[in-house]
Amino acid sequence: MKKEIAFTEKHKLLAKYAKALGHPARVYILEVLANKKCCYSGDMAEEIPIARSTLSQHLKELKYAGLIQGEIEPPKIKYCIDSKNWNIAQKLFNNHFKGSSKIICK
């Protein structure tokens, strides 16, 4: 008989943030947004050397994870870091790695 793992909401949220950060383009997008406070998608398309459709997909993933928010200002969309969720993600990752430091092989 298989045992069920009881994943907590913290486990699920940490995994959601980790998945969103699982591509270097998304990490770079977050860096750009963190340094500029907010940015329009068209401006990012000029700064980040990937296709607009690819950029759009990465923005969608970051938004789904709650790490960024988008505000429609026709005909553009303005993206910013979602500071509330960003702070939650930082705390979750810090606590996770702090607790994992005991099991790292040397």
C-alpha positions in Angstrom: 0.0 0.0 0.0 1.3 3.4 -1.0 1.7 6.1 1.7 0.2 9.5 0.9 2.3 12.6 1.5 0.5 15.4 3.1 1.8 18.4 1.3 1.0 21.6 3.2 -0.1 24.8 1.6 3.5 26.1 2.2 4.9 23.2 0.2 2.5 23.9 -2.7 3.1 27.6 -2.7 6.9 27.1 -2.6 6.7 24.7 -5.5 4.6 27.2 -7.5 7.2 29.9 -7.0 10.0 27.5 -7.8 8.3 26.5 -11.0 7.9 30.2 -12.0 11.6 30.7 -11.3 12.6 27.6 -13.2 13.6 29.3 -16.5 16.5 31.8 -16.8 14.4 34.2 -18.9 11.9 34.5 -16.0 14.6 35.2 -13.5 16.0 37.8 -15.9 12.5 39.4 -16.3 12.2 39.6 -12.5 15.6 41.3 -12.4 14.5 43.9 -15.0 11.2 44.6 -13.1 13.0 44.8 -9.8 15.4 47.4 -11.1 12.8 49.5 -12.9 9.9 49.2 -10.5 7.4 48.8 -13.4 7.8 48.2 -17.1 5.5 48.0 -20.2 5.6 44.7 -22.1 6.6 46.5 -25.3 9.6 48.1 -23.6 10.6 44.7 -22.2 10.4 43.1 -25.7 13.0 45.6 -26.9 15.3 45.0 -23.9 15.0 41.2 -23.6 16.3 39.3 -26.6 13.4 36.8 -27.0 10.4 36.7 -29.3 7.4 38.7 -28.1 5.2 35.6 -27.9 7.8 33.9 -25.8 8.1 36.9 -23.5 4.3 37.0 -23.2 4.3 33.3 -22.2 7.0 33.9 -19.5 5.0 37.0 -18.2 1.9 34.8 -18.0 3.7 32.2 -15.9 5.1 34.8 -13.6 1.7 36.4 -13.2 0.0 33.0 -12.6 2.5 32.4 -9.8 1.7 35.8 -8.4 5.2 37.1 -8.5 4.2 39.9 -10.9 1.0 41.8 -11.6 -0.1 43.3 -14.9 -2.2 46.5 -15.3 -3.9 47.0 -18.7 -3.3 50.5 -20.0 -4.5 50.2 -23.6 -2.8 49.5 -25.9 -0.1 48.3 -23.4 0.2 46.3 -20.3 2.3 47.6 -17.4 4.0 44.9 -15.3 5.4 45.3 -11.8 6.6 42.9 -9.1 3.8 42.0 -6.7 5.6 43.0 -3.5 3.3 41.1 -1.2 3.8 37.8 -2.9 7.5 38.6 -3.6 8.0 38.9 0.2 6.1 35.7 0.9 8.3 33.9 -1.7 11.5 35.2 -0.1 10.4 34.1 3.3 9.4 30.6 2.1 12.7 30.1 0.2 14.8 31.4 3.1 13.0 29.2 5.6 13.2 26.2 3.3 17.0 26.6 2.7 17.6 27.4 6.3 16.0 24.2 7.4 17.7 22.2 4.7 21.2 23.3 5.6 21.6 20.3 8.1 21.2 17.7 5.3 23.7 19.0 2.8 26.5 16.6 2.0 30.0 18.0 2.3 
